[in-house]
């Protein structure tokens, strides 16, 4: 993952965009979906008990907005030791 992409996501978030809107903006700027998702999951929103739960919640929100991304999100979360079905809880 490009080390600057999490900063791009954070800047878009500071503008008040939701993760799904940030993804759309990042795609519009030519950032590949996988790299954008990696950046978004690297900086999940605060407020969860654990970082893994925050990533699963963020992934769930992205999958609800874009169901076709569920398999890719599952693989990205699984790479970090988070069961892909955690997004369904």
JOPEJO-V682398 format. One record per backbone hydrogen bond with DSSP energy under -0.5 kcal/mol. NH is the residue of the N-H (numbers start at 1). CO is the residue of the C=O. E is the energy in kcal/mol with one decimal. If there is no record, write none. Layout:
nh;co;e
NH;CO;E
NH;CO;E
//
This chain:
nh;co;e
5;2;-1.4
6;2;-0.5
8;4;-1.8
9;5;-2.5
10;6;-2.5
11;7;-2.5
12;8;-2.4
13;9;-2.5
14;10;-2.3
15;11;-0.9
15;12;-0.5
16;13;-2.1
17;12;-1.6
22;18;-2.8
23;19;-2.4
24;20;-1.9
25;21;-2.2
26;22;-2.8
27;23;-2.6
28;24;-2.2
29;25;-1.3
30;27;-1.9
31;26;-2.3
36;32;-2.4
37;33;-2.9
38;34;-2.4
39;35;-2.0
40;36;-2.4
41;37;-2.8
42;38;-1.3
43;39;-0.7
43;40;-1.0
44;41;-0.7
54;50;-2.1
55;51;-2.2
56;52;-2.4
57;53;-2.6
58;54;-2.3
59;55;-2.8
60;56;-2.3
61;57;-2.3
62;58;-2.2
63;59;-2.7
64;60;-2.2
65;61;-1.7
66;62;-2.2
69;66;-2.5
70;67;-1.8
73;69;-3.0
74;70;-2.8
75;71;-2.1
76;72;-2.3
77;73;-2.6
78;74;-2.6
79;75;-1.9
80;76;-0.6
80;77;-1.2
81;78;-1.9
82;77;-2.3
83;81;-0.5
86;83;-2.1
87;84;-1.4
88;85;-1.6
89;86;-1.1
//
